[in-house]
């Protein structure tokens, strides 16, 4: 399974990340025990990309790619 998410460089877009990850967990039937840990790590990485990488410039984008193989 491969998925991609593109968001604007705005912290309010982090909710889209939660929805994206939730859909992945559902579709791949992943263990929900790890959801919050993974969401925390991804949220930190995306926040850093928005704040430090893109300097909160909402004209820039952040790309998240997911690949899952059993």
Backbone bond lengths (Angstrom), bond angles and torsions (degrees), N, CA, C in turn:
res aa  C-N    CA-C-N  psi(-1)  N-CA   C-N-CA  omega(-1)  CA-C   N-CA-C  phi
1 X - - - 1.445 - - 1.534 106.85 -
2 X 1.308 114.96 135.47 1.452 121.01 178.05 1.523 108.94 -131.82
3 X 1.313 115.56 133.24 1.472 121.21 -179.48 1.517 109.38 -137.99
4 X 1.319 115.87 153.20 1.459 121.45 176.17 1.514 109.70 -137.55
5 X 1.325 115.42 147.97 1.460 122.54 176.68 1.520 107.56 -136.16
6 X 1.314 116.32 132.91 1.459 122.53 175.41 1.516 107.44 -121.11
7 X 1.333 115.44 127.69 1.460 119.92 179.85 1.523 110.08 -129.87
8 X 1.324 115.69 156.91 1.461 121.26 173.86 1.524 108.62 -71.69
9 X 1.312 117.05 155.33 1.466 121.89 179.77 1.524 111.05 -78.19
10 X 1.321 114.80 68.45 1.460 122.54 177.16 1.527 107.50 -137.17
11 X 1.319 116.51 134.38 1.465 119.98 -177.33 1.524 112.62 -61.51
12 X 1.325 117.79 -26.78 1.469 119.51 178.77 1.531 111.70 -64.62
13 X 1.315 117.28 -15.54 1.472 121.92 178.98 1.527 112.52 -76.57
14 X 1.336 117.49 -7.75 1.465 119.80 179.93 1.523 112.27 -61.46
15 X 1.310 117.84 -25.27 1.465 120.17 175.78 1.524 110.74 -63.23
16 X 1.322 117.23 -33.79 1.465 121.14 176.63 1.525 110.43 -62.71
17 X 1.327 116.40 -34.57 1.458 120.78 178.06 1.523 110.71 -65.04
18 X 1.322 116.83 -41.93 1.477 120.55 177.85 1.535 110.62 -61.43
19 X 1.304 117.08 -43.97 1.469 121.79 179.52 1.528 110.28 -63.92
20 X 1.328 116.01 -44.16 1.465 122.68 178.50 1.531 110.47 -58.38
21 X 1.325 116.39 -50.10 1.455 120.68 -179.08 1.521 111.84 -66.01
22 X 1.307 117.55 -38.62 1.460 121.43 177.66 1.529 110.82 -60.41
23 X 1.321 116.73 -41.89 1.470 120.85 179.32 1.527 110.75 -65.66
24 X 1.312 116.60 -39.75 1.469 120.57 177.70 1.525 110.63 -62.48
25 X 1.319 117.16 -46.69 1.460 120.66 179.39 1.526 111.03 -60.04
26 X 1.311 116.80 -39.73 1.466 120.12 179.28 1.519 111.48 -68.17
27 X 1.321 116.30 -49.20 1.466 120.67 -176.15 1.528 112.75 -65.70
28 X 1.329 116.94 -36.37 1.464 121.37 -177.71 1.521 112.25 -92.78
29 X 1.328 116.98 -0.77 1.459 122.78 -178.90 1.532 110.87 52.39
30 X 1.335 115.30 49.38 1.460 121.52 -179.84 1.528 110.45 -84.11
31 X 1.317 115.39 155.51 1.455 122.62 -178.94 1.537 109.89 -66.63
32 X 1.312 117.19 117.89 1.471 122.84 -177.95 1.522 113.17 -65.18
33 X 1.310 116.61 -14.63 1.463 120.37 179.58 1.534 111.42 -59.04
34 X 1.327 117.20 -27.06 1.463 121.72 -175.61 1.522 113.74 -98.92
35 X 1.315 117.73 -2.98 1.469 121.12 -174.11 1.525 112.91 -56.24
36 X 1.320 117.88 -52.07 1.471 120.82 -175.80 1.521 112.54 -65.28
37 X 1.324 116.71 -36.44 1.467 119.48 178.16 1.528 111.09 -65.06
38 X 1.309 115.84 -44.83 1.468 120.34 -179.89 1.518 110.09 -67.68
39 X 1.319 117.06 -42.16 1.468 120.34 178.19 1.523 110.98 -60.74
40 X 1.319 117.78 -41.45 1.461 120.95 179.26 1.528 110.78 -61.49
41 X 1.313 117.33 -47.96 1.458 121.33 179.76 1.517 112.44 -61.99
42 X 1.335 116.16 -45.51 1.465 120.04 178.77 1.521 111.59 -65.61
43 X 1.313 116.40 -40.36 1.466 120.04 179.57 1.523 110.83 -61.78
44 X 1.320 116.94 -41.75 1.460 120.96 177.81 1.527 110.88 -63.50
45 X 1.322 116.72 -44.42 1.464 120.57 -179.71 1.530 111.17 -64.01
46 X 1.318 116.54 -44.19 1.467 120.44 -179.75 1.529 110.41 -68.73
47 X 1.327 117.85 -40.76 1.474 121.09 176.89 1.523 110.71 -59.15
48 X 1.324 116.31 -44.68 1.462 119.99 178.25 1.520 111.45 -63.20
49 X 1.312 116.69 -38.08 1.469 120.26 177.51 1.521 111.16 -62.79
50 X 1.322 115.54 -42.42 1.470 120.75 -179.29 1.529 110.83 -68.20
51 X 1.329 116.54 -49.93 1.462 121.09 -173.01 1.536 112.05 -76.06
52 X 1.317 116.21 -52.31 1.460 119.93 -172.31 1.530 112.88 -91.75
53 X 1.312 116.58 -37.81 1.467 119.23 -178.54 1.508 113.29 -78.45
54 X 1.320 116.08 -49.69 1.471 121.05 -175.57 1.524 113.43 -100.77
55 X 1.333 117.22 1.40 1.470 122.93 175.89 1.531 112.78 52.94
56 X 1.339 116.19 38.74 1.472 122.95 179.49 1.527 113.38 57.33
57 X 1.313 116.91 26.00 1.462 122.32 178.49 1.527 108.27 -83.87
58 X 1.335 116.61 102.91 1.466 120.47 -174.39 1.531 112.92 -67.92
59 X 1.326 118.18 -8.18 1.470 119.49 175.36 1.530 110.64 -80.09
60 X 1.344 116.39 -13.34 1.463 121.20 177.37 1.525 109.10 -92.84
61 X 1.318 115.84 159.76 1.466 122.15 -177.00 1.521 111.35 -118.74
62 X 1.318 115.50 157.87 1.460 123.18 171.49 1.524 106.49 -118.80
63 X 1.337 115.96 131.39 1.457 122.10 -178.11 1.520 109.39 -110.77
64 X 1.334 115.53 128.64 1.460 121.76 177.83 1.515 107.12 -119.64
65 X 1.333 115.71 127.78 1.454 120.64 -178.66 1.523 108.61 -122.40
66 X 1.343 116.50 140.52 1.456 122.54 -178.18 1.507 108.63 -131.27
67 X 1.330 116.05 130.49 1.460 122.16 176.09 1.524 107.81 -131.43
68 X 1.324 116.25 125.85 1.464 121.62 -178.97 1.505 108.95 -128.09
69 X 1.337 115.43 127.63 1.462 121.59 176.24 1.511 108.58 -132.58
70 X 1.318 117.18 135.89 1.472 121.34 176.75 1.495 109.78 -88.62
